[in-house]
Amino acid sequence: MKKVNDNFEMRTEYNRKDLGVGVRGKYYESYNESNNIVLLNPEVARAFPTEDSVNNALLSLIKIANSSIDPALIGSRAQL
């Protein structure tokens, strides 16, 4: 196991001024566009404890919903 170095100092080849200024929230928008976090109610989380179980249940529900819809309506739904 590696020991943690408590006496951390920046290496001499790195200068703080060369690193630039940190920008708070620089990647916030792009992160939100690429990630979709959903909070589940505790009851739902107990029934579906993993990401895969939630996705499988929702995909099954979508399949059922799509099969019970009139095909003529599906084209108009896609425009919503």
C-alpha positions in Angstrom: 0.0 0.0 0.0 1.3 3.5 -0.9 1.9 5.9 1.9 0.3 9.4 1.6 2.8 12.2 1.5 1.5 14.8 4.0 4.2 17.3 3.0 2.9 18.0 -0.5 4.7 20.7 -2.3 4.3 21.6 -6.0 7.2 20.4 -8.1 9.7 23.1 -9.1 9.0 22.6 -12.8 5.4 23.7 -12.2 4.6 27.4 -11.6 1.2 28.3 -10.2 1.1 31.4 -12.5 1.6 29.1 -15.6 -1.5 27.1 -14.7 -3.9 30.0 -15.2 -6.9 31.0 -13.3 -9.5 28.4 -12.3 -13.0 29.1 -13.6 -15.9 28.0 -11.4 -18.5 26.1 -13.3 -16.5 26.0 -16.5 -17.9 22.5 -17.5 -21.2 22.8 -15.7 -23.4 23.2 -18.8 -21.6 20.5 -20.9 -21.8 18.1 -17.9 -25.6 18.7 -17.5 -26.1 18.1 -21.2 -24.3 14.7 -21.2 -25.6 13.4 -17.8 -29.2 12.9 -16.7 -29.4 12.3 -12.9 -32.8 11.3 -11.6 -33.7 11.0 -7.9 -35.9 8.1 -7.0 -38.4 7.9 -4.2 -37.2 5.5 -1.5 -39.9 3.1 -2.3 -38.9 3.0 -6.0 -35.2 2.7 -5.1 -36.0 -0.4 -2.9 -37.9 -2.0 -5.8 -35.2 -1.1 -8.4 -31.8 -1.1 -6.6 -29.6 -0.8 -9.7 -29.3 1.4 -12.7 -29.9 -1.6 -15.0 -33.1 -2.6 -13.2 -34.5 0.9 -13.5 -33.6 1.1 -17.2 -35.1 -2.4 -17.9 -38.3 -1.6 -16.2 -38.7 1.7 -18.0 -37.8 0.2 -21.4 -40.5 -2.5 -20.8 -43.0 0.2 -19.9 -42.1 2.1 -23.1 -42.5 -1.1 -25.2 -46.0 -1.8 -23.7 -47.1 1.8 -24.1 -45.9 1.9 -27.8 -47.7 -1.4 -28.6 -51.0 -0.1 -27.1 -51.0 3.1 -29.1 -52.6 3.4 -32.5 -49.7 3.5 -35.1 -51.3 6.5 -36.8 -50.8 8.5 -33.6 -47.1 7.6 -33.1 -46.1 9.9 -36.0 -47.9 12.8 -34.5 -46.5 12.0 -31.0 -43.0 12.2 -32.4 -43.5 15.8 -33.2 -44.4 16.8 -29.6 
